[in-house]
């Protein structure tokens, strides 16, 4: 399961909040770098603002589809979760929605974060050394191992849940591929051994 968060821009959308205008327009040439530059509030700052307004555990942050600002997903008490909207220009809280965990993703996130010592804001701050952060989310691989998946203008990065170590996201993919190859090799060896054991019986 991966909360894969991407920046989406809309045509000619402008938000004015607190006297500050933040413009988002899809002119075919805009990219994450431009969008983050226009968003004066960083991902880490947006997460901090969201958690002040709605205490809990942040599990993702990204610029929302209509370009108003950041969307921060927060796990609350019990099975309740929230999406907090943070203005990208001022850090003001624009609104909050209560979400239902119909697909079980929140429960998966709660399990993945057990024992974690690095939160989403710290992951964003750590990855910011690689470039402006465009999104943060939890990423679980097929074996259930989890890490923070952080996208920046200079690439995608994985941040450890316990160490805050930042490494290129493709390093994790390579490690997963190697583990899969080793598993395949073990299966092939077992199949050969079983086949060899059957041969005397056939004789």
Secondary structure, DSSP 8 states (H G I E B T S, - for coil): -B--------TTEEEEETTEEEEE---S---HHHHHHH--S-HHHHHHHHHHHS-SEEEEEEE-TTSSEEEEEEE-STT-EEEEEEETTT--EEEEEEE--SSSHHHHHHHHTTT----HHHHHHHHGGGS-EEEEEEEE-TTS-EEEEEEETTEEEEE-TTT--EEEHHHHHHHHHHHHHHHHHHHHHHHHHHHHHHHHHH-
